[in-house]
Amino acid sequence: MSWLATVVLYLLHALYKLVLAVKSLVARFDRDPLPLVAKRTKIPSHLALNLIPNPEADEETNEKYMLNSVEKVAAWCQATGIRRLTVYDRNGILVNSSLDIRKRVMPPAQEEDVDDSPVECDIRYPLTPPPSDDAESRPLSPHSEPSIPKLSVTTIRYPTNSPKAKRRSGVSRTTSKRRRVNRNDEKAGETPLVLHVVSYKSSKPAIAAATDTLLHDFRKTKVAEFVSTTSARLAIQQLHEILEGEYGFPSPDLMIVHRKPPAGQLRSPVEVTGFPPWQMHLTEIHWTTYPRFGTWWTREASEQSSIEEVEFRRALDEYAGAQMRLGK
């Protein structure tokens, strides 16, 4: 009976592959995706936009392409109810243009009152680490606060439309930067969008900086406690809290990889270009598929100045149809 079970299992696998192939073929020739504000089964609460520049274009052209894409996607996120957006480019073009991003994404009415009301929109730049991290001659107090690693994450908080925020115009900028968003308030419809701007410095270098910070903290403990299993699990939990905590950014639910290379490179394999690996262990990845042979459509796609709304809507539809099994 073992051979019969093998044959049945083989037929089931073949049928499953056939169903997936048919669904993929139908989706490829499907019409336009659902409208932007259409009701979907689920939407991501945190979206990541991975922008890949044109290697043959100058920096000004790539910067314009990225800024236009961030401005569009931020508006689409607010329209669809996505509460958090992370934009990434490996070379740090967006990090250097954080002020330009703020001017583009802020409403004009709020932009005029930004100097009088610091809580309307807040940019939190990466912190500078202490000047002497490796100085072992300086005694450390057991009650001293742990140092904060340099995660290179710039956070921009969108303004709220509630009158409560406007009454706080007298609050100092330092106090407003330390204000945290209440998790219960994020579920409300008037919650502003949180925008994180990251680069490759927020990837493996940030993990190395966080582990180095934990190592400095563990130097004050005993060796037996450091190598124990409980301490190792605690270290992983602490590393998670650092990378996805107040000065980092949480794991996105969906990542859109959008690239603007020449038409000849549109068919190359898609890469995440060093996106922070700690924050993408359960992230759905979407990228625009291009025809295998060069056509007028590929030439038109290579000349686009930014991401198009149809690509954004198609990514949301793909996420809505994904099965979140979480390893089960």
N, C-alpha and C positions, 0 to 999 in steps of 0.2 A: 504493500500500500504506500510505501515511501515514494515510489516513482510517480504514483497518481497525485500525491500531494505536491510533488515538485512541478508536475505539468500544470496543475491548477494554479499554483502560485505564479508560474511563468506567464500563464494566460492573463491573470489578474494584473501583473506588472505591465504586460503589453497593452492591455486595455486602458490602464491608467495613463501610460505614455501617449496613447492615441487621443484620449480625451484632452490632455494638456496641449498636444499639438493642434488640435482643432480649436481649442479656446484661444491659443496664441495666434492662430491664423485669422480667426474672426476678429480678435482685438486689433490686429494690425490693419485690417481693412475696415475697421469700424469708423463711424462718422465722428463728428466732433464730440468731445467729452461733455459732461454735464456743465451747466452754467456755473459761474463762480459762486453764487449764493444759493445754489441748489442744496437741498437737504440730502446728506450722505449718511451712511450707516455709522461712520466714525470719521473724525478728523484728528490730525495730530495736535497735541497741545504744545509741542515744541518742534519747530521746523529748522533744519539746517540747510543753508545754501552754500554749496561748494563751487566757487567760481574759478575756472581755469583760463588764464589769459592767452592771448595769441602770442606765441613765441617770436613771430616775425614782425609784430607791430611794435611801435614805440610805447613808452610808459604812459604818455598822455592819452593815447587811444585806449589802452587797457584800463586806465583809471576811469575814463568816461564810460566805458562798457560796464565796469563794475558798479559805479555809482548809480547809473541808470537802472541796473538790475536790482540793486538794493532798494532804491526808491519805489520801484514797481512792486516788488515782493512784499515790502513792508505794508503798502496800502492794501494788497490782496489779503495779507494775514489779518489785518484789522477787519476787513469785510467778511471774512470767513470765520472769525472767532478764534484764530490761533493766537495764543497769549505770549509766546516766546519765540524769538527768531535769532538764530546764530548764523552770521555770515563769515566765511572763511576764504582766504586766499593764501597760498603758500609764501609768497614774497612779501606780504605785509603791506600791500598797497592801500588796502582799506583801513588798516590801523593808522597809517600816516594821514589818512583823509577823514578822520573821525569827526572833525569840525564841519567838514563839507557834508558828511552824512547827516549830522544834526540839523543843518540848515535845510536839507532836502526833505527830511521826514517830519519835521515839526510843522504843525499848522501855522499859517501866517498870523493868526490872531494871537497865538501863544508865543510866537517868536518875538513880538514887540514887547512883551512883558517879562522876558526871560531874566533881565537884570534885576527887576524889582521882586521877582518871585522865584527863588532858586529851586523850589520844590516842583515847579511846573515840569521841568525836564532836567534830568541829572545825568551827567557823564561821569562815570567812575573809572579813572585811569588805573593801570596796573601800579601796584605799590613798588617802591624801591627797597630792596633788601638792606639789612644792616651792613655797614661798611666792613666789619671784621667778623665774618661768620666762622672762620677757622682759627680764631685766636683762642688757644687752649690755656694761655697763661692767665687770662682774666677769669676770676672765680665766678661761677654761675650760682645764683640763688635757687634753691629748690622750689621757691614760691614765685619765681619769675615767669612772666608770660611767655609762651612759646612764640618763636619768630614766625613770621608769615613769609612763605616762599614767593618768589617772583613768578606768577603764572601768566603774565602778559595778556590779560583779558580786559578789554575795554567795554564797559557796560553803559548803555544809554537807556534811560527810562522815559517812556513817552508821557506827555502831560495828561492829567486827568481833567475831565470836564466838570467834576463836582465842585461846588462852591467852597467846600471845606479846605481844599488845597490852596485856594486863593487867599484865605484868611491867614495863612501861615507865611505870608511874604516877609515877615520880620525875622524869621528863623535864619540863623547863620548858615553859610554854605557848608561848613564843616559838620554841623549837626545834621543837615539834610543828606549828606553823603553817607552817614552812618545809619540812616533810617532803612529798615528792612521792610520788604513787602509781606504783608500778612497772607498766609496761604489760603485762609478762608476768603479773603478779599479777591484772590485771583479767580475764584469761581464766579464772581459777579460780572455782569455784562459791562460795567463801566470801568473795569480794570484796565490800566494802560498796558500797551505792549512793551515787553522788555527785549532790548536788542543787544546782543553780544557780538563784538568784533574781535576775531581771533586770527592768528597766523600760525606758521610752523613753530614759532617760539612758545606757543601754548600747547604744543604736542609733546614730543619726547623730552625736549629741554625742561618743560614744566614738570613732567613726571620725575625727572632727575632732581630738580630743585626741591620737590615735595619730599622725596625719599631722603634727600640730604638733610632736610629739616627734621624729619623723624629720627634720623640717625643721631643728630645732635641732642635730641630729647632723650633718646635711649642711652646715651652715654652716662646719664645721671642715674641709671638703674643698674641692678646687679647683672652680671653676665648670665647667671642661671635663669633669671627671669627673662632676659632678652631672647634666649634661644628656646624658650618654652613654646609649646603649641598655642597656648592661650595668648601669649604676648604676640605671636606672629599673626593670629587672627585679629587681634586688637590693632596691630599696625596696618593691616589691610583696610580695616574699617576707618582708621584715622586718615589713611591716604585717600580713601573715597570721599571723606568729609572735606578734605582740603581741596581736591581737584573739582568737586562738584558743589562746593560750599559757597560762601558769600563772595569770595574773590575769584571763583572759577565759574563754571557753567555746567548745568546738568546735562544728562544724556538726551539727545534729540530722538523723537519718535520717527521722523522721516528726514532723509537727506536727499536733496536735489543736486545732482552733479551737472553743472552746465559749463560747457567749454566753447570758446570762440577761436578755434584754430583755423588755418587755411583749409580750403575744401579738400585738399589732398590728405589731410590728417584727421578728417572727421570720422574715418572708418577705423582708426587705431583703437586699441583696447582702452576702456575707461579705467581711470585710476582715481583714488581719493586724494592723491598728492599730499600725503602726510597729515591728514586730518587727525586730531587727537584720538588715539586708539582707545583710551580709557572710557571715553564718552560715547562710543559707538558699538558697544557689545550687543545691543538689541535694537539697532537702528535699521529701518527699512531704507534701501538705497534705490533711487530712481535716476535714470539718465535718459537723454533723448537718443533714440536709435535713428541712424541715418541709413539711406540706401547703400547697398554694397557697391554699386557702380556710380560714377560721377554723373550727375544730371543737373538740370537747371535748378532743381529744388535744393541740392546740396550747395550750389553756388549762392543761391539766395539766403540759405541758412548761415553761410559763412559771413555774409555781409550785414547780418542783423546787429544793431547797436546794443541790444540787451536781450534778456530773456523775454519770451512772449507769454501772454496770458494762457494760450491754449496749452502750452507745456506745463504751466503751473496747475491748470485744471486736470490735465491728464495724470499728473503725479498724485493729486488728491484722489482721483478715481482709483488709481492703482493701489493706494494705501487703504482705501475703503474696502477694496476687495481682497486684501491680504489676510491670511489666516495667522493669527498670533498664537502659536503653539508654545512658545517659550521653552523649547527643548523637550516637550512632552511627545 
